[in-house]
């Protein structure tokens, strides 16, 4: 019988250096553009919000965000942003249907960035994060 794999999810709190702040601003900018794009395709019927299916719009949204990716972030950030956009909009949809939110795009105000495991590498006592292809930020 095959053994189940054990996964460890790591979270790193880091000091915001200028390069980190640029990465966070660029990611939040991608998120907000994605939210606005998908929000324009939202339908409301009888007080229920219908979001476009992620599978149906994924390719179109990815192409749009790749064009809008002015900072030239790695493509993995665009993929993660799409996932986060849908997570944010699902949460907004539940709040809207309960009457706790207005019908306007739920834009991200507090900066954060999710770094996929493919974009980070632990090297001894430091962590290297890919920002752009062949450009990295290293934290001890």
N, CA, C and O atoms as a GROMACS GRO file, in nm:
protein
  560
    1UNK      N    1   0.085  -0.118   0.000
    1UNK     CA    2   0.000   0.000   0.000
    1UNK      C    3   0.090   0.125   0.000
    1UNK      O    4   0.178   0.137   0.085
    2UNK      N    5   0.069   0.217  -0.095
    2UNK     CA    6   0.155   0.336  -0.100
    2UNK      C    7   0.130   0.427   0.020
    2UNK      O    8   0.017   0.444   0.066
    3UNK      N    9   0.239   0.485   0.068
    3UNK     CA   10   0.230   0.575   0.180
    3UNK      C   11   0.185   0.712   0.135
    3UNK      O   12   0.220   0.757   0.026
    4UNK      N   13   0.106   0.780   0.219
    4UNK     CA   14   0.064   0.915   0.187
    4UNK      C   15   0.181   1.010   0.203
    4UNK      O   16   0.261   0.997   0.296
    5UNK      N   17   0.190   1.107   0.112
    5UNK     CA   18   0.296   1.206   0.122
    5UNK      C   19   0.258   1.309   0.227
    5UNK      O   20   0.140   1.343   0.244
    6UNK      N   21   0.358   1.356   0.296
    6UNK     CA   22   0.335   1.457   0.398
    6UNK      C   23   0.383   1.591   0.344
    6UNK      O   24   0.496   1.602   0.295
    7UNK      N   25   0.298   1.692   0.352
    7UNK     CA   26   0.332   1.823   0.301
    7UNK      C   27   0.351   1.921   0.415
    7UNK      O   28   0.280   1.916   0.515
    8UNK      N   29   0.448   2.007   0.399
    8UNK     CA   30   0.473   2.112   0.497
    8UNK      C   31   0.455   2.246   0.426
    8UNK      O   32   0.522   2.272   0.326
    9UNK      N   33   0.366   2.329   0.477
    9UNK     CA   34   0.345   2.461   0.419
    9UNK      C   35   0.421   2.562   0.504
    9UNK      O   36   0.399   2.573   0.625
   10UNK      N   37   0.508   2.634   0.439
   10UNK     CA   38   0.592   2.729   0.511
   10UNK      C   39   0.546   2.872   0.487
   10UNK      O   40   0.507   2.908   0.376
   11UNK      N   41   0.552   2.952   0.590
   11UNK     CA   42   0.524   3.094   0.579
   11UNK      C   43   0.644   3.168   0.634
   11UNK      O   44   0.693   3.139   0.743
   12UNK      N   45   0.690   3.262   0.558
   12UNK     CA   46   0.805   3.341   0.601
   12UNK      C   47   0.762   3.485   0.620
   12UNK      O   48   0.699   3.544   0.532
   13UNK      N   49   0.795   3.541   0.735
   13UNK     CA   50   0.776   3.683   0.759
   13UNK      C   51   0.910   3.748   0.726
   13UNK      O   52   1.013   3.711   0.782
   14UNK      N   53   0.907   3.843   0.635
   14UNK     CA   54   1.032   3.905   0.592
   14UNK      C   55   1.024   4.056   0.606
   14UNK      O   56   0.916   4.115   0.601
   15UNK      N   57   1.140   4.116   0.623
   15UNK     CA   58   1.145   4.262   0.625
   15UNK      C   59   1.123   4.311   0.482
   15UNK      O   60   1.178   4.256   0.387
   16UNK      N   61   1.044   4.414   0.468
   16UNK     CA   62   1.017   4.467   0.336
   16UNK      C   63   1.129   4.557   0.290
   16UNK      O   64   1.138   4.674   0.329
   17UNK      N   65   1.214   4.502   0.208
   17UNK     CA   66   1.316   4.581   0.143
   17UNK      C   67   1.252   4.641   0.018
   17UNK      O   68   1.138   4.608  -0.014
   18UNK      N   69   1.322   4.727  -0.049
   18UNK     CA   70   1.264   4.792  -0.167
   18UNK      C   71   1.224   4.690  -0.274
   18UNK      O   72   1.119   4.704  -0.338
   19UNK      N   73   1.307   4.586  -0.295
   19UNK     CA   74   1.274   4.485  -0.397
   19UNK      C   75   1.147   4.407  -0.358
   19UNK      O   76   1.066   4.373  -0.444
   20UNK      N   77   1.131   4.379  -0.228
   20UNK     CA   78   1.010   4.309  -0.182
   20UNK      C   79   0.887   4.395  -0.204
   20UNK      O   80   0.783   4.347  -0.246
   21UNK      N   81   0.901   4.524  -0.174
   21UNK     CA   82   0.788   4.616  -0.191
   21UNK      C   83   0.747   4.624  -0.337
   21UNK      O   84   0.628   4.631  -0.367
   22UNK      N   85   0.844   4.624  -0.427
   22UNK     CA   86   0.813   4.626  -0.571
   22UNK      C   87   0.736   4.501  -0.611
   22UNK      O   88   0.639   4.509  -0.686
   23UNK      N   89   0.780   4.386  -0.560
   23UNK     CA   90   0.713   4.260  -0.590
   23UNK      C   91   0.570   4.262  -0.538
   23UNK      O   92   0.477   4.221  -0.608
   24UNK      N   93   0.552   4.308  -0.416
   24UNK     CA   94   0.418   4.312  -0.356
   24UNK      C   95   0.327   4.408  -0.434
   24UNK      O   96   0.213   4.374  -0.463
   25UNK      N   97   0.378   4.526  -0.467
   25UNK     CA   98   0.297   4.623  -0.543
   25UNK      C   99   0.258   4.566  -0.680
   25UNK      O  100   0.144   4.580  -0.723
   26UNK      N  101   0.352   4.502  -0.746
   26UNK     CA  102   0.324   4.445  -0.879
   26UNK      C  103   0.219   4.334  -0.868
   26UNK      O  104   0.131   4.324  -0.954
   27UNK      N  105   0.228   4.249  -0.764
   27UNK     CA  106   0.132   4.140  -0.747
   27UNK      C  107  -0.007   4.194  -0.716
   27UNK      O  108  -0.106   4.145  -0.771
   28UNK      N  109  -0.015   4.293  -0.628
   28UNK     CA  110  -0.145   4.352  -0.593
   28UNK      C  111  -0.205   4.420  -0.717
   28UNK      O  112  -0.326   4.414  -0.739
   29UNK      N  113  -0.122   4.482  -0.797
   29UNK     CA  114  -0.168   4.544  -0.921
   29UNK      C  115  -0.227   4.439  -1.014
   29UNK      O  116  -0.332   4.460  -1.074
   30UNK      N  117  -0.159   4.324  -1.027
   30UNK     CA  118  -0.211   4.213  -1.108
   30UNK      C  119  -0.346   4.164  -1.054
   30UNK      O  120  -0.440   4.141  -1.130
   31UNK      N  121  -0.353   4.149  -0.922
   31UNK     CA  122  -0.478   4.103  -0.859
   31UNK      C  123  -0.593   4.198  -0.890
   31UNK      O  124  -0.701   4.154  -0.931
   32UNK      N  125  -0.571   4.326  -0.871
   32UNK     CA  126  -0.678   4.424  -0.892
   32UNK      C  127  -0.723   4.428  -1.038
   32UNK      O  128  -0.842   4.443  -1.065
   33UNK      N  129  -0.629   4.417  -1.131
   33UNK     CA  130  -0.666   4.413  -1.273
   33UNK      C  131  -0.747   4.288  -1.304
   33UNK      O  132  -0.844   4.293  -1.379
   34UNK      N  133  -0.707   4.175  -1.245
   34UNK     CA  134  -0.782   4.051  -1.264
   34UNK      C  135  -0.922   4.058  -1.205
   34UNK      O  136  -1.018   4.011  -1.266
   35UNK      N  137  -0.933   4.117  -1.087
   35UNK     CA  138  -1.064   4.131  -1.023
   35UNK      C  139  -1.156   4.218  -1.108
   35UNK      O  140  -1.272   4.182  -1.130
   36UNK      N  141  -1.105   4.330  -1.157
   36UNK     CA  142  -1.188   4.418  -1.241
   36UNK      C  143  -1.231   4.347  -1.370
   36UNK      O  144  -1.344   4.362  -1.414
   37UNK      N  145  -1.139   4.271  -1.428
   37UNK     CA  146  -1.169   4.201  -1.554
   37UNK      C  147  -1.281   4.099  -1.533
   37UNK      O  148  -1.377   4.095  -1.610
   38UNK      N  149  -1.270   4.018  -1.430
   38UNK     CA  150  -1.371   3.915  -1.405
   38UNK      C  151  -1.501   3.980  -1.357
   38UNK      O  152  -1.610   3.934  -1.393
   39UNK      N  153  -1.490   4.085  -1.276
   39UNK     CA  154  -1.610   4.152  -1.223
   39UNK      C  155  -1.697   4.207  -1.336
   39UNK      O  156  -1.819   4.209  -1.324
   40UNK      N  157  -1.634   4.252  -1.445
   40UNK     CA  158  -1.711   4.303  -1.559
   40UNK      C  159  -1.791   4.194  -1.628
   40UNK      O  160  -1.880   4.225  -1.707
   41UNK      N  161  -1.763   4.068  -1.600
   41UNK     CA  162  -1.835   3.957  -1.660
   41UNK      C  163  -1.936   3.892  -1.564
   41UNK      O  164  -1.995   3.788  -1.595
   42UNK      N  165  -1.956   3.953  -1.448
   42UNK     CA  166  -2.047   3.901  -1.347
   42UNK      C  167  -2.191   3.932  -1.386
   42UNK      O  168  -2.222   4.042  -1.433
   43UNK      N  169  -2.280   3.835  -1.366
   43UNK     CA  170  -2.424   3.853  -1.389
   43UNK      C  171  -2.497   3.842  -1.257
   43UNK      O  172  -2.460   3.761  -1.171
   44UNK      N  173  -2.601   3.924  -1.239
   44UNK     CA  174  -2.684   3.915  -1.119
   44UNK      C  175  -2.826   3.883  -1.164
   44UNK      O  176  -2.885   3.955  -1.244
   45UNK      N  177  -2.879   3.772  -1.111
   45UNK     CA  178  -3.016   3.731  -1.141
   45UNK      C  179  -3.086   3.699  -1.011
   45UNK      O  180  -3.042   3.614  -0.935
   46UNK      N  181  -3.197   3.769  -0.987
   46UNK     CA  182  -3.278   3.746  -0.867
   46UNK      C  183  -3.196   3.754  -0.738
   46UNK      O  184  -3.218   3.675  -0.646
   47UNK      N  185  -3.104   3.848  -0.731
   47UNK     CA  186  -3.023   3.865  -0.612
   47UNK      C  187  -2.909   3.765  -0.599
   47UNK      O  188  -2.836   3.768  -0.500
   48UNK      N  189  -2.892   3.678  -0.696
   48UNK     CA  190  -2.783   3.580  -0.695
   48UNK      C  191  -2.677   3.623  -0.795
   48UNK      O  192  -2.708   3.665  -0.907
   49UNK      N  193  -2.554   3.612  -0.754
   49UNK     CA  194  -2.441   3.650  -0.838
   49UNK      C  195  -2.389   3.526  -0.911
   49UNK      O  196  -2.365   3.422  -0.850
   50UNK      N  197  -2.373   3.540  -1.043
   50UNK     CA  198  -2.316   3.432  -1.123
   50UNK      C  199  -2.179   3.476  -1.172
   50UNK      O  200  -2.168   3.564  -1.258
   51UNK      N  201  -2.075   3.413  -1.118
   51UNK     CA  202  -1.939   3.439  -1.166
   51UNK      C  203  -1.915   3.353  -1.289
   51UNK      O  204  -1.966   3.242  -1.299
   52UNK      N  205  -1.836   3.405  -1.385
   52UNK     CA  206  -1.803   3.319  -1.499
   52UNK      C  207  -1.720   3.200  -1.451
   52UNK      O  208  -1.639   3.213  -1.359
   53UNK      N  209  -1.740   3.085  -1.514
   53UNK     CA  210  -1.665   2.966  -1.476
   53UNK      C  211  -1.516   2.988  -1.497
   53UNK      O  212  -1.475   3.043  -1.599
   54UNK      N  213  -1.437   2.946  -1.400
   54UNK     CA  214  -1.292   2.965  -1.407
   54UNK      C  215  -1.234   2.895  -1.530
   54UNK      O  216  -1.145   2.949  -1.596
   55UNK      N  217  -1.284   2.775  -1.559
   55UNK     CA  218  -1.233   2.699  -1.673
   55UNK      C  219  -1.259   2.769  -1.805
   55UNK      O  220  -1.177   2.765  -1.896
   56UNK      N  221  -1.374   2.835  -1.815
   56UNK     CA  222  -1.413   2.899  -1.940
   56UNK      C  223  -1.335   3.028  -1.967
   56UNK      O  224  -1.310   3.062  -2.082
   57UNK      N  225  -1.297   3.098  -1.862
   57UNK     CA  226  -1.236   3.230  -1.877
   57UNK      C  227  -1.085   3.228  -1.851
   57UNK      O  228  -1.018   3.329  -1.873
   58UNK      N  229  -1.032   3.116  -1.803
   58UNK     CA  230  -0.892   3.110  -1.758
   58UNK      C  231  -0.793   3.155  -1.865
   58UNK      O  232  -0.708   3.240  -1.839
   59UNK      N  233  -0.804   3.098  -1.984
   59UNK     CA  234  -0.707   3.130  -2.090
   59UNK      C  235  -0.714   3.277  -2.128
   59UNK      O  236  -0.611   3.344  -2.141
   60UNK      N  237  -0.834   3.328  -2.144
   60UNK     CA  238  -0.856   3.468  -2.180
   60UNK      C  239  -0.802   3.561  -2.071
   60UNK      O  240  -0.737   3.661  -2.101
   61UNK      N  241  -0.830   3.528  -1.945
   61UNK     CA  242  -0.783   3.609  -1.833
   61UNK      C  243  -0.632   3.603  -1.821
   61UNK      O  244  -0.568   3.704  -1.792
   62UNK      N  245  -0.573   3.486  -1.843
   62UNK     CA  246  -0.427   3.472  -1.835
   62UNK      C  247  -0.359   3.556  -1.942
   62UNK      O  248  -0.259   3.623  -1.914
   63UNK      N  249  -0.412   3.552  -2.064
   63UNK     CA  250  -0.354   3.633  -2.172
   63UNK      C  251  -0.363   3.782  -2.139
   63UNK      O  252  -0.268   3.857  -2.162
   64UNK      N  253  -0.478   3.824  -2.086
   64UNK     CA  254  -0.496   3.964  -2.047
   64UNK      C  255  -0.395   4.005  -1.940
   64UNK      O  256  -0.330   4.109  -1.952
   65UNK      N  257  -0.382   3.923  -1.836
   65UNK     CA  258  -0.289   3.958  -1.727
   65UNK      C  259  -0.143   3.952  -1.773
   65UNK      O  260  -0.060   4.028  -1.723
   66UNK      N  261  -0.112   3.863  -1.866
   66UNK     CA  262   0.024   3.859  -1.918
   66UNK      C  263   0.056   3.989  -1.993
   66UNK      O  264   0.168   4.040  -1.985
   67UNK      N  265  -0.041   4.042  -2.066
   67UNK     CA  266  -0.020   4.171  -2.134
   67UNK      C  267  -0.008   4.285  -2.034
   67UNK      O  268   0.071   4.377  -2.053
   68UNK      N  269  -0.087   4.278  -1.926
   68UNK     CA  270  -0.088   4.384  -1.826
   68UNK      C  271   0.025   4.372  -1.724
   68UNK      O  272   0.042   4.460  -1.639
   69UNK      N  273   0.102   4.267  -1.732
   69UNK     CA  274   0.211   4.241  -1.638
   69UNK      C  275   0.329   4.332  -1.671
   69UNK      O  276   0.430   4.288  -1.725
   70UNK      N  277   0.315   4.460  -1.638
   70UNK     CA  278   0.414   4.562  -1.674
   70UNK      C  279   0.549   4.538  -1.607
   70UNK      O  280   0.653   4.571  -1.663
   71UNK      N  281   0.548   4.481  -1.488
   71UNK     CA  282   0.672   4.457  -1.415
   71UNK      C  283   0.748   4.336  -1.469
   71UNK      O  284   0.865   4.316  -1.436
   72UNK      N  285   0.682   4.257  -1.552
   72UNK     CA  286   0.748   4.139  -1.608
   72UNK      C  287   0.769   4.028  -1.506
   72UNK      O  288   0.868   3.955  -1.514
   73UNK      N  289   0.677   4.014  -1.412
   73UNK     CA  290   0.688   3.907  -1.312
   73UNK      C  291   0.686   3.771  -1.380
   73UNK      O  292   0.639   3.757  -1.493
   74UNK      N  293   0.738   3.671  -1.310
   74UNK     CA  294   0.737   3.535  -1.362
   74UNK      C  295   0.592   3.491  -1.385
   74UNK      O  296   0.501   3.536  -1.316
   75UNK      N  297   0.572   3.404  -1.482
   75UNK     CA  298   0.437   3.362  -1.521
   75UNK      C  299   0.363   3.294  -1.408
   75UNK      O  300   0.240   3.296  -1.404
   76UNK      N  301   0.436   3.234  -1.315
   76UNK     CA  302   0.372   3.167  -1.202
   76UNK      C  303   0.293   3.265  -1.116
   76UNK      O  304   0.192   3.229  -1.057
   77UNK      N  305   0.339   3.390  -1.108
   77UNK     CA  306   0.265   3.490  -1.032
   77UNK      C  307   0.131   3.520  -1.098
   77UNK      O  308   0.032   3.544  -1.028
   78UNK      N  309   0.126   3.519  -1.229
   78UNK     CA  310   0.001   3.542  -1.300
   78UNK      C  311  -0.096   3.427  -1.270
   78UNK      O  312  -0.214   3.451  -1.244
   79UNK      N  313  -0.047   3.304  -1.274
   79UNK     CA  314  -0.132   3.189  -1.243
   79UNK      C  315  -0.184   3.194  -1.100
   79UNK      O  316  -0.302   3.165  -1.075
   80UNK      N  317  -0.099   3.231  -1.006
   80UNK     CA  318  -0.141   3.242  -0.866
   80UNK      C  319  -0.241   3.356  -0.849
   80UNK      O  320  -0.335   3.345  -0.771
   81UNK      N  321  -0.220   3.465  -0.922
   81UNK     CA  322  -0.312   3.579  -0.913
   81UNK      C  323  -0.452   3.538  -0.960
   81UNK      O  324  -0.551   3.579  -0.900
   82UNK      N  325  -0.460   3.458  -1.065
   82UNK     CA  326  -0.591   3.412  -1.115
   82UNK      C  327  -0.661   3.329  -1.008
   82UNK      O  328  -0.781   3.345  -0.985
   83UNK      N  329  -0.586   3.242  -0.944
   83UNK     CA  330  -0.644   3.161  -0.836
   83UNK      C  331  -0.694   3.252  -0.722
   83UNK      O  332  -0.804   3.233  -0.671
   84UNK      N  333  -0.613   3.350  -0.684
   84UNK     CA  334  -0.652   3.442  -0.577
   84UNK      C  335  -0.770   3.529  -0.617
   84UNK      O  336  -0.855   3.560  -0.533
   85UNK      N  337  -0.777   3.570  -0.743
   85UNK     CA  338  -0.889   3.652  -0.792
   85UNK      C  339  -1.019   3.577  -0.769
   85UNK      O  340  -1.116   3.634  -0.719
   86UNK      N  341  -1.022   3.450  -0.806
   86UNK     CA  342  -1.145   3.373  -0.788
   86UNK      C  343  -1.177   3.350  -0.641
   86UNK      O  344  -1.294   3.349  -0.603
   87UNK      N  345  -1.076   3.332  -0.561
   87UNK     CA  346  -1.098   3.316  -0.417
   87UNK      C  347  -1.159   3.444  -0.358
   87UNK      O  348  -1.254   3.437  -0.280
   88UNK      N  349  -1.105   3.558  -0.395
   88UNK     CA  350  -1.156   3.687  -0.347
   88UNK      C  351  -1.298   3.710  -0.394
   88UNK      O  352  -1.383   3.754  -0.317
   89UNK      N  353  -1.325   3.681  -0.522
   89UNK     CA  354  -1.459   3.704  -0.576
   89UNK      C  355  -1.563   3.608  -0.519
   89UNK      O  356  -1.679   3.646  -0.501
   90UNK      N  357  -1.524   3.485  -0.489
   90UNK     CA  358  -1.617   3.391  -0.424
   90UNK      C  359  -1.656   3.442  -0.285
   90UNK      O  360  -1.772   3.436  -0.246
   91UNK      N  361  -1.558   3.493  -0.213
   91UNK     CA  362  -1.583   3.548  -0.080
   91UNK      C  363  -1.674   3.670  -0.090
   91UNK      O  364  -1.768   3.686  -0.011
   92UNK      N  365  -1.646   3.757  -0.186
   92UNK     CA  366  -1.729   3.876  -0.207
   92UNK      C  367  -1.872   3.836  -0.243
   92UNK      O  368  -1.968   3.896  -0.195
   93UNK      N  369  -1.886   3.734  -0.329
   93UNK     CA  370  -2.018   3.689  -0.372
   93UNK      C  371  -2.104   3.645  -0.253
   93UNK      O  372  -2.221   3.680  -0.244
   94UNK      N  373  -2.043   3.568  -0.162
   94UNK     CA  374  -2.117   3.525  -0.043
   94UNK      C  375  -2.161   3.644   0.042
   94UNK      O  376  -2.274   3.649   0.090
   95UNK      N  377  -2.070   3.741   0.060
   95UNK     CA  378  -2.104   3.861   0.139
   95UNK      C  379  -2.213   3.943   0.069
   95UNK      O  380  -2.304   3.992   0.135
   96UNK      N  381  -2.205   3.957  -0.063
   96UNK     CA  382  -2.304   4.035  -0.137
   96UNK      C  383  -2.442   3.972  -0.128
   96UNK      O  384  -2.541   4.041  -0.107
   97UNK      N  385  -2.447   3.841  -0.145
   97UNK     CA  386  -2.577   3.772  -0.140
   97UNK      C  387  -2.640   3.778  -0.002
   97UNK      O  388  -2.762   3.766   0.009
   98UNK      N  389  -2.561   3.796   0.103
   98UNK     CA  390  -2.614   3.811   0.238
   98UNK      C  391  -2.643   3.957   0.272
   98UNK      O  392  -2.692   3.987   0.381
   99UNK      N  393  -2.614   4.047   0.178
   99UNK     CA  394  -2.641   4.189   0.198
   99UNK      C  395  -2.533   4.261   0.278
   99UNK      O  396  -2.557   4.371   0.328
  100UNK      N  397  -2.416   4.203   0.290
  100UNK     CA  398  -2.308   4.262   0.368
  100UNK      C  399  -2.206   4.338   0.283
  100UNK      O  400  -2.111   4.395   0.336
  101UNK      N  401  -2.226   4.338   0.153
  101UNK     CA  402  -2.130   4.403   0.064
  101UNK      C  403  -2.205   4.474  -0.048
  101UNK      O  404  -2.315   4.434  -0.085
  102UNK      N  405  -2.144   4.578  -0.102
  102UNK     CA  406  -2.202   4.651  -0.214
  102UNK      C  407  -2.163   4.586  -0.344
  102UNK      O  408  -2.071   4.504  -0.350
  103UNK      N  409  -2.235   4.622  -0.450
  103UNK     CA  410  -2.203   4.568  -0.582
  103UNK      C  411  -2.095   4.654  -0.646
  103UNK      O  412  -2.122   4.738  -0.733
  104UNK      N  413  -1.974   4.631  -0.602
  104UNK     CA  414  -1.857   4.695  -0.662
  104UNK      C  415  -1.740   4.599  -0.646
  104UNK      O  416  -1.740   4.515  -0.557
  105UNK      N  417  -1.639   4.612  -0.732
  105UNK     CA  418  -1.528   4.516  -0.725
  105UNK      C  419  -1.455   4.522  -0.592
  105UNK      O  420  -1.424   4.631  -0.544
  106UNK      N  421  -1.429   4.408  -0.531
  106UNK     CA  422  -1.360   4.403  -0.401
  106UNK      C  423  -1.208   4.414  -0.419
  106UNK      O  424  -1.138   4.313  -0.409
  107UNK      N  425  -1.159   4.533  -0.444
  107UNK     CA  426  -1.017   4.552  -0.473
  107UNK      C  427  -0.930   4.527  -0.350
  107UNK      O  428  -0.972   4.550  -0.237
  108UNK      N  429  -0.808   4.481  -0.375
  108UNK     CA  430  -0.713   4.450  -0.268
  108UNK      C  431  -0.645   4.580  -0.225
  108UNK      O  432  -0.592   4.654  -0.308
  109UNK      N  433  -0.646   4.606  -0.096
  109UNK     CA  434  -0.583   4.727  -0.044
  109UNK      C  435  -0.454   4.696   0.030
  109UNK      O  436  -0.354   4.766   0.016
  110UNK      N  437  -0.456   4.591   0.110
  110UNK     CA  438  -0.336   4.552   0.184
  110UNK      C  439  -0.250   4.463   0.096
  110UNK      O  440  -0.298   4.366   0.038
  111UNK      N  441  -0.125   4.498   0.086
  111UNK     CA  442  -0.036   4.424  -0.002
  111UNK      C  443   0.007   4.290   0.054
  111UNK      O  444   0.034   4.276   0.174
  112UNK      N  445   0.013   4.194  -0.032
  112UNK     CA  446   0.066   4.061   0.001
  112UNK      C  447   0.105   3.995  -0.130
  112UNK      O  448   0.066   4.040  -0.238
  113UNK      N  449   0.180   3.889  -0.120
  113UNK     CA  450   0.212   3.810  -0.238
  113UNK      C  451   0.222   3.664  -0.195
  113UNK      O  452   0.275   3.633  -0.089
  114UNK      N  453   0.170   3.577  -0.279
  114UNK     CA  454   0.182   3.434  -0.255
  114UNK      C  455   0.289   3.381  -0.348
  114UNK      O  456   0.282   3.399  -0.470
  115UNK      N  457   0.386   3.316  -0.291
  115UNK     CA  458   0.497   3.264  -0.370
  115UNK      C  459   0.481   3.113  -0.379
  115UNK      O  460   0.489   3.043  -0.279
  116UNK      N  461   0.459   3.065  -0.499
  116UNK     CA  462   0.443   2.921  -0.520
  116UNK      C  463   0.574   2.849  -0.489
  116UNK      O  464   0.682   2.910  -0.494
  117UNK      N  465   0.565   2.722  -0.457
  117UNK     CA  466   0.685   2.646  -0.422
  117UNK      C  467   0.784   2.640  -0.538
  117UNK      O  468   0.904   2.625  -0.516
  118UNK      N  469   0.734   2.652  -0.659
  118UNK     CA  470   0.824   2.650  -0.775
  118UNK      C  471   0.906   2.778  -0.786
  118UNK      O  472   1.004   2.783  -0.860
  119UNK      N  473   0.866   2.882  -0.712
  119UNK     CA  474   0.936   3.010  -0.718
  119UNK      C  475   1.026   3.036  -0.599
  119UNK      O  476   1.091   3.140  -0.591
  120UNK      N  477   1.032   2.942  -0.506
  120UNK     CA  478   1.121   2.963  -0.391
  120UNK      C  479   1.211   2.842  -0.374
  120UNK      O  480   1.174   2.729  -0.406
  121UNK      N  481   1.329   2.871  -0.324
  121UNK     CA  482   1.426   2.764  -0.304
  121UNK      C  483   1.501   2.793  -0.176
  121UNK      O  484   1.549   2.905  -0.155
  122UNK      N  485   1.512   2.693  -0.090
  122UNK     CA  486   1.586   2.707   0.034
  122UNK      C  487   1.730   2.665   0.007
  122UNK      O  488   1.757   2.552  -0.033
  123UNK      N  489   1.820   2.758   0.030
  123UNK     CA  490   1.964   2.733   0.009
  123UNK      C  491   2.034   2.750   0.143
  123UNK      O  492   2.068   2.862   0.181
  124UNK      N  493   2.057   2.640   0.213
  124UNK     CA  494   2.120   2.648   0.344
  124UNK      C  495   2.031   2.724   0.441
  124UNK      O  496   1.922   2.678   0.474
  125UNK      N  497   2.077   2.841   0.488
  125UNK     CA  498   1.999   2.922   0.582
  125UNK      C  499   1.933   3.040   0.515
  125UNK      O  500   1.890   3.134   0.583
  126UNK      N  501   1.924   3.038   0.384
  126UNK     CA  502   1.860   3.149   0.314
  126UNK      C  503   1.752   3.096   0.220
  126UNK      O  504   1.751   2.978   0.183
  127UNK      N  505   1.662   3.185   0.182
  127UNK     CA  506   1.553   3.152   0.092
  127UNK      C  507   1.566   3.243  -0.030
  127UNK      O  508   1.578   3.365  -0.018
  128UNK      N  509   1.564   3.180  -0.147
  128UNK     CA  510   1.574   3.256  -0.271
  128UNK      C  511   1.438   3.254  -0.338
  128UNK      O  512   1.379   3.148  -0.359
  129UNK      N  513   1.388   3.373  -0.373
  129UNK     CA  514   1.258   3.387  -0.437
  129UNK      C  515   1.278   3.444  -0.577
  129UNK      O  516   1.347   3.544  -0.595
  130UNK      N  517   1.218   3.377  -0.675
  130UNK     CA  518   1.225   3.426  -0.812
  130UNK      C  519   1.124   3.538  -0.829
  130UNK      O  520   1.007   3.523  -0.793
  131UNK      N  521   1.169   3.650  -0.884
  131UNK     CA  522   1.080   3.762  -0.910
  131UNK      C  523   1.045   3.765  -1.059
  131UNK      O  524   0.928   3.762  -1.097
  132UNK      N  525   1.147   3.771  -1.139
  132UNK     CA  526   1.135   3.768  -1.284
  132UNK      C  527   1.223   3.654  -1.332
  132UNK      O  528   1.305   3.603  -1.255
  133UNK      N  529   1.209   3.613  -1.456
  133UNK     CA  530   1.299   3.508  -1.504
  133UNK      C  531   1.445   3.547  -1.483
  133UNK      O  532   1.490   3.652  -1.531
  134UNK      N  533   1.515   3.463  -1.412
  134UNK     CA  534   1.659   3.482  -1.378
  134UNK      C  535   1.687   3.605  -1.292
  134UNK      O  536   1.799   3.656  -1.292
  135UNK      N  537   1.588   3.654  -1.219
  135UNK     CA  538   1.607   3.762  -1.120
  135UNK      C  539   1.551   3.714  -0.988
  135UNK      O  540   1.438   3.664  -0.981
  136UNK      N  541   1.629   3.729  -0.882
  136UNK     CA  542   1.592   3.671  -0.753
  136UNK      C  543   1.608   3.773  -0.641
  136UNK      O  544   1.680   3.872  -0.653
  137UNK      N  545   1.537   3.744  -0.530
  137UNK     CA  546   1.557   3.812  -0.404
  137UNK      C  547   1.598   3.703  -0.306
  137UNK      O  548   1.533   3.598  -0.300
  138UNK      N  549   1.704   3.726  -0.228
  138UNK     CA  550   1.749   3.627  -0.132
  138UNK      C  551   1.736   3.684   0.008
  138UNK      O  552   1.778   3.796   0.035
  139UNK      N  553   1.677   3.604   0.098
  139UNK     CA  554   1.662   3.641   0.239
  139UNK      C  555   1.734   3.540   0.326
  139UNK      O  556   1.728   3.420   0.301
  140UNK      N  557   1.802   3.590   0.428
  140UNK     CA  558   1.870   3.498   0.519
  140UNK      C  559   1.775   3.456   0.628
  140UNK      O  560   1.812   3.378   0.716
   0.00000   0.00000   0.00000
